[in-house]
Amino acid sequence: MAVNFNRVEFIRSAASPKDFVRDGLAQLAFAGRSNVGKSSVINRLVNRKNFARVGASPGKTSQINYFCLDEKIYLVDLPGYGYAKVSKAERDRWGNLMEAYFASGLISWGVMIVDARHKPTGDDVTMAKWFHDTGCPLTVVANKLDKLKKSEIVPNMQVIRETLDLLETDELVPFSAEKGEGKEQLLRLLSGAVE
C-alpha cells in the first residue's frame, strides 16, 4: 500500500509510557545519535524544511514524538542518544523512556540513522541490538553520504554493516539528507511497513 509521506501531521509527544500511542497503526521508529542528522532525514522524507525541528544544539528531542503519515502509519521520532551535555538524571529519564518503548511491542519497523563517514559508536551498536531484540525489520540509514568521496562509500558501508552486526535481512541505505540521495529507496522500503 502506497503511503503519501507528504501528508504528515504531528500527533503528540510522549514523556512517559502512559502517553504512547496504542491504536493499532504501524509505527516506524526513528533513532539516531544526537547530531547525526535524524531531523534532517525526516524533513527530507516528508518534503518539509523544518518539520522535525533541527536543533541548533544536539539532544533537543527529549520526548518520543509521534507524526501520522497519510493516516496510515506513525513516524515515531525517538530522543537522540549519546550526547553528553545533559544531566545524568535527564539521560537516565530518556533511557528509561526508550527502554519502555522498545519493550512495549509497538515498534513495527526500526529506522536507525548513522553517520556514513564514521564507524558506528558503542551507543549505535546498543541501539541496533535493541532493534534486533524487538524482532522487527531494521533499516539503517547512512546519512551524510555527500561528505564522502565515491571511493569511500563501499568500504564505509561494509564497516557499518560489520560493526552493527547487521542481519542479511537488514537494509543499509546510503543517504544524503542534504542532496536527497537514497530518499526514493528509503520511501519504497518504509512503505512496505503498511503492506
N, C-alpha and C positions, 0 to 999 in steps of 0.2 A: 504494500500500500504506500503510495507516494505521500510524503509529508512536505507541506509547504513551510520551509524554515523561515520564510519572510513574515509569516503570520505568527507573531510571538507576543505574549503578554506576561508581565510579571504577576505572579500569584501571591507569594508570601515569603517571608524569611522565617526560618525555624531556629530558635535559640535553644530549644530543648526537645527531647524526643516526643513530647506531647503535641508539638507543632508539626510533626512530619505529616506529609500528605499521604493518605491511605485510601484513595478512591479507585484503585484497580488499574489506572492507566500506567503504561510502561514508564520507567524512569531511567534516563540516560544520565549517569553520574559523572561529572567532570571534575577531575582532581589534578593538582599540579603544585609544584613548589612555588612559593612566593617569588614573584619576579620572572616567571618562566614565560609569561605572555598568555596566561589562560583566558583572561578577559578579552584580549585581542583576538584569540582564536574564536571565542564565542561570538564576538562582534562581527567577525568575518563570515561566520556560518549564517548568521541571521541578517546579514547585509545592513547593519546599523553601526554608525560611528561610535557612539558611546552608550550602547545598550547595557552591557555588563560594564560596570564602572571600571575604568582603567585607573588604578590607584597611583598617585604621584609617589606615595611610599608603599612598599610591598606590605602584605599582611593585612590589607584593609577588609577583606571578606572574612568576617569573624562568625558569621552565621551560615546556615545552609539556605541558599536562595533557590526558589522554585520558579521556573518560567514554563508556560504552557505553549507548545508548538502546534499550531493548526488544530487545536482542541483534540489532539490525538495522543500526545506523548509529552512527558515533562523533561526539560533540560534542567538538571539539578547541579547548581554551581556550589561545590564544596569549598570550605575555607582553605586558603593556601597554606602549605606546611613548610617547616624548615627555616622559618625566619626568626632570627634571634632577638630582634628588638621589641619584644613584647614580654610582659612579666611571666614568670613561671606559672603563676596561678591562671593567667589567661591562656597560656599554651596548654595547660592541663585541661582547662574547660573545653577548648577546641578539640583536644584529643579524645575526651570522654564523649563529646557530641558525635565525632566521626565514628568512634567505636560503636556507639549505639546505632548509628545509621547503617553501618556495614553489617551489624548483627540483626537488623530489622527484617531482612528478607525482601526489602522493597526495590533493590537495585536490579534492573533488567539488563543493563549494558554498562560497562565501565569504559570511560574515556580518560586516559591519563596523558597529560601534556609533559613532555620533557624537552630539554634544550638540545637541538641537533648537534651543537658544537662540542658538547662535553659528555664525558662518561657519566651515567646516572649516579646520583648520590646514594648513600645508605638509606636516606628517607624515601627516595624513589623506589628502591628495592623493596622496602617495607610496604609501600603503597601497592606495588604490583602484586605482592603476596596477599595483601588484604583482598584485592580484587579477585585473585585466583581462588581464595578461600570461599568466596561467595558462589563460585561455580558459574557466574555469568560470563558472557563473551567479553573480551577485553580488546580495545583498540588503543594503541599507543601512538600519539601524535608527536612527531619530532619537529617542533617549531623552530623558527629562525633559520630555515633552510637557506634563505637568501644571503646569510652571512658566511656560507661555506663555499669553497671552491668546488667545481664539478668533481675533481679527483678525490675529494674528501668524503663525498656523500656515501658511497658504498661501504668504505671501511667504518665510518661513524655509525651507520645503521647496524652493522654487524656487532660493534661494541655495545650498542644499546640493547640489541636482541639478547646478547650473551649475558650482559650484566644484570638485566631484569629477569633472566631465565624464562624468556617468553616461550609459550607453547606453540606447537605447529599451527594451532587454530587462531592464535592471537595475530591481529593485523598490526603492522607498523607502517604508518603513513608519513612520509617526508612532507613537511608542510611549511608554508610561509604565510603568516597572518598579514605580513606587510604586502606581499605581491599576489596572494591568492592561490599559489601553487598547492596542489593537494586537496583543495576545497571540494571539487566535484567527487573525487574518490571517497572522501570522508562523508559527504552527504549521502552517497549511494549506500555506504556501509551502514550508517546510522538509521536510514530509512528502513533497513531490514529489521530493526528492533520492534517495529509495529506489524510485521508480517503476520 
